Amino acid sequence: MALPFSVAVEKRTEDVPRWMPALTSVGSVVLAFAFSALVLWLIGVNPVQVYGFFLRATFGSWAAFSDTMVKATPLILVGLACTVAFKMKLWNIGAEGQFYMGAFFASLVVLVPLLPTNSPPAVLIPAMAIMGMVGGAVWGFFPGVLKARFGVNEIITTLMLNYVAILWNNFGSSTAGATPAFR
């Protein structure tokens, strides 16, 4: 069966106008809001009220804005970290797992404790940042070695390791307050 149109795959040239990436980003957001408004209207909800609620819940007060930034900062940092892999033509679907293991390693600084408990924040925070980077790097090292040495698909391994990292972190938190099964 022939399609009513043709599809051609071509290498993108470097002659992309400077305004095109900005227009594409803004256009994507506008189109997403327009499509969402249509869906909301079709199910009988006023899109203006919903978008007003979103704005108040995210930027309506300093507490709401602070909460938004607390939740958005890790996502922004994970997105920036993925750009490094994408620039090298690698698909890092495991950024979430690396984030979880980075958080786990960073928490070791104060939970083990790796530094004295009376250490000032000026020492603890950089140490936690360094340990977080080490944890994420170690977690990304495994699929890197598998790809380089054995040609294993990095998409599959990084995706599977996401679940391992999440379950590792959930195991520690779920057993922290658990009562022993045997006495």
N, C-alpha and C positions, 0 to 999 in steps of 0.2 A: 504494500500500500504506500503510495507516494504522499508525502506531506504537501500541503498547499503553499509551502514556502521552503526556501533552502537555508541551510545552516552552514556557515563556513567558519572554521577556527583559524584565526590569524594571530601572529605574534603582535603584541601591542608595541607601537612605536613610542619613542621617547618624546614625541612632539605633543604631549598633553598640555593644554593651556593651564596656566597657573591658577586660574579661577575654577577649573573643573573639579578638583577634589573638594573644595569648600561648597560648591553648588551641589555636588553629589551628596555630601553629608547633610546639608540643610534640607535638600529635597527629600532624602530618605526619611528624616524625622517628620517633615510635614506630611508626606504620604502615609507614614505609619499612624499619625494622629488622625488623618482624614479617614483612613480605612477603619481604625478603631471607633471613630465617631459613627461611621455607618453601621458597624456591627452593634454598637450600643443602642443606636436609634432603632434598628431592626428588632432588638429584643425588648424594646419599650422603655428604655432608660434615657434620660436627658443627658447627652454628652457634655454639655456645658457645666452642669452640676457635678458630674464625675470629674472632669478636668479641674474644676474649682476645688473639689475635695483633695485631689492629688497635689495641687499647688499648696494648699494650706497644710497638708500633712507632711510635705517635704520642706517647704520654705516659709511656713506661716509664723514661726517663732524661732528664737535662737535655739531652744531645746530641740525642735523639729529639725532645724538645719544641721545642728551638731550630730544628731542621730543619723541623718542622711549621709553626712560626711564620714561618720564612723563606719557605716555599712558600705559606702561607695569606694573608700580608699583602698581596701584590699582588692576589689575588683579592678580598679584602675591600675594598680601596681601589677597584678597578674596579667592584664592586657598588655601593658608595656613590656613585661618580661617575654611574652609570646612574640612580640615583634622581632626580638633578636633571633629566635629560631626561624621565624618566617623569612627573614632577610637571608638566612643561610639555606633556604629552600628545604627546611625540615618542618614537619608537621608535629607540633608539640600539643597534643590533646591532653597531656598529663599535667598541665599547669595547676589544675586544682589539687592534684595529689602532692605536687611540689609545694604548694602553698600550705597544705595541711601539715606536711612533714617539716616545713620551715617553722610553722607555729609550734609544733611539738618540740623541736630542737631549741627554739627560743625560750620556751617555758622551762626547759631543763635548767637554764641558768639560775632561775630562782627556786625551782622546786627540788632540785637535787641537794643542795645548792652547789653550783660550780664556783661561785664567788662567796665571800663572807656575807652573812645576812645583814650586816651594818654598812654595806657598800653604798656609796652615794648614787643617786639616779644618773649622774653624769658618767658613771662607770657601768652601771647595770644596763642602761638602755643601749649604748653601743655594743656591749657584749651580747645582748639579746639579738640585736640586728645582725651581728656577725654570725652568731649561731643559727639564726633563721636562714641566712644565705647559705651557710654550710649544709643545713638540712635539706633545703631545696635542691642544691647542687648534687648532693649525694643521691637524692631520689631520682634526679634526672640522669645521673651517671649510669645507672643500670640499663635503661633502654638505649643509651648512647653506645655502650659497650656491645650490647646485643646487636645493634644495627651495624656498627663498624666491623666487628669480628665475624659475625655469623649471618649478616644480611637480614636480620629479623625486622619485620615491618614495625617502625616506631609508632605508628598510629595505634596498632593493636596493643603493644606493650604499655605505652603510656596511658591508654584508656583503662586497661586492666589494673595498672598500678594505682590509678585514682581510687578505685574501690578498696584496694588494700590499705591505702593511707587513711581513707575515711573510716574504715572499720578499725584500724589501729587506734586512731584517736577516740572513736566511740567506745572501744573496749576499755580504755583507761578511764574514761569518765563514767562508764556504766558500772565499773567495779569499785570505784572509789568509795562509795557509800554503802556498798552491798554488805549484807551480813553473811558470815560464813555458813556454808551449808551443813558442816559437821562441827559438833562441839566436843 
